[in-house]
Amino acid sequence: VFNAATAELLSHHQVELKQEFPKEGWVEQDPKEILNSVYECVERTCEKMRELNIDIANIRAIGVTNQRETTVVWDKTTGEPLYNAIVWLDLRTQSTVERLLKRIPGGNKTFSKFKTGLPLSTYFSAVKLRWLLDNVEEIKKAVEDGRAMFGTIDSWLIWSLTGGTNGGIHCTDVTNASRTMLFNIHSLEWDPDLCKFFEIPMEILPNVRSSSEIYGVMVCFPIFESGALTGVPISGCLGDQHAALVGQMCFQDGQAKNTYGTGCFLLCNTGQKSVFSEHGLITTIAYKMGKDKPAFYALEGSVAIAGAVVRWLRDNLGIAKSSLEVEKLAAEVGTSYGCYFVPAFSGLYAPYWEPSARGIICGLTQFTNKNHIAFAALEAVCFQTREILDAMNKDCGIPLSQLQVDGGMTNNKILMQLQSDILCIPVVKPSMAETTALGAAMAAGAAEGVEVWSLNPGDLTAVTCERFEPQINPEESEYRYARWKKAVMKSMGWEASAGSNGKAK
């Protein structure tokens, strides 16, 4: 919860969600658990507000933000999900992608780039939805019976929070729609030709709205008696990376931010024109702040594995009990001692788009220990960001003079210093790390009919920041980066057909 006048964070609550990995390369979440976590966070945050003597009647609007591309299909008559949500970095659709590529003349992955801004990849929602329609009988049947609804997580939440089976609003915003591969980013409408290509019935798709308008109002929660925010309008909706761009106040052409979450996402505002990348980046809608406002575009570099590599060191290798411990291990040695880690657990995203890649750790010697591996893991996040920044500089022609950063991993000071050293430019971090939530709140508060938040640059509160300046010489940085590139080449081509094993039972 934020103060609309000062953008100050007043209160918050968070719940970690379980990820399920039913097979290698598969990543799922329970849509009901996601919804219940939202209920719980709302209730707990409102309790904290009361403890601070802040009247929750002052909450004027609600914004929704979500991990994009994650795909869910539910039954509109029962309100029940028909299968787990398939998470954005899931790889099971590799065989679906290969099958679709055979139908494109010359097997051109970028066949829809000028309509959607996206390459054909396991990453985007259309192929996940195609997989569900091909493999889950219940979903096939629900579509035939006219009971199925498709959405990314924002749509599932808004529909449920505005009443669900009892008049829930089935909508999404342009930023989330622009990540499905079914949406024309110029006409701002679902594209009939693409729906036909993926064989997706258009009637299951949500209505596409702007990122800042009243979609509906919150209804009482079924699982809590109180329903603290009943009647409050839901009036902001942005995919998480777009929300962070807004929360970082990147409203000017050429401003960029990098968010360090499960993955890593660098977005650069390109204004009201869509720029198409020659260097492996994707074109996306940045935001559209109102029904009658223009759409703004961004170039984006997406890295699948960032924070997830720390989670992997913790949960899979057990070399640390927490993220903080990984930072301590790395700090103790201050070098990877020539060890390089390419965490291509879900293939490589930008700028390679290489699903056959797999994770590798190389340059190991008898001297290497868990501290060096922890350091190499953090360094990997920084090298991946450097690759994307290089691609952006080539596409935009204007090198960034500093990088604005946010997300949970930015609390790791070693990582931020490393990032500055590897990029050879300052890294600037706002003292309040919750910029994704802030962006969603700004969109909600600025909506017509709410209007408690001004987006005029002059009215925006200057954010206090921490700066990290490069501390190593550029030659050292270049040498390490060149070795990393060599490691990336070795990670490619491991899998002939990734994740094509098996159907859902």
Salt bridges, closest charged atoms under 4 A:
GLU16 OE2 - ARG311 NH2 2.82
GLU16 OE2 - ARG314 NH2 3.87
GLU28 OE2 - ARG92 NH2 2.83
GLU47 OE2 - ARG44 NH1 3.10
GLU69 OE2 - ARG68 NE 3.96
GLU69 OE2 - ARG179 NE 2.74
ASP75 OD2 - ARG147 NH1 2.49
GLU80 OE2 - LYS32 NZ 2.95
ASP90 OD2 - ARG92 NH2 2.93
ASP134 OD2 - ARG99 NH2 3.06
ASP134 OD1 - ARG130 NH2 2.60
GLU137 OE2 - LYS140 NZ 3.23
ASP145 OD2 - LYS141 NZ 3.09
ASP145 OD2 - ARG147 NH2 3.05
ASP191 OD2 - LYS115 NZ 3.08
ASP193 OD2 - LYS115 NZ 3.47
GLU199 OE2 - ARG103 NH1 3.48
GLU213 OE2 - ARG209 NE 2.84
ASP240 OD1 - ARG68 NE 3.53
ASP253 OD2 - LYS273 NZ 3.36
GLU300 OE2 - ARG68 NH2 2.69
GLU300 OE1 - ARG179 NH1 2.84
ASP315 OD1 - ARG314 NE 2.63
GLU379 OE2 - ARG480 NH2 2.71
GLU387 OE2 - LYS485 NZ 3.37
ASP390 OD1 - ARG386 NE 3.35
ASP395 OD1 - HIS279 ND1 2.84
GLU466 OE2 - LYS413 NZ 3.40
GLU469 OE2 - ARG467 NE 3.16
GLU476 OE2 - ARG480 NH1 3.20
GLU478 OE2 - ARG386 NH2 2.90
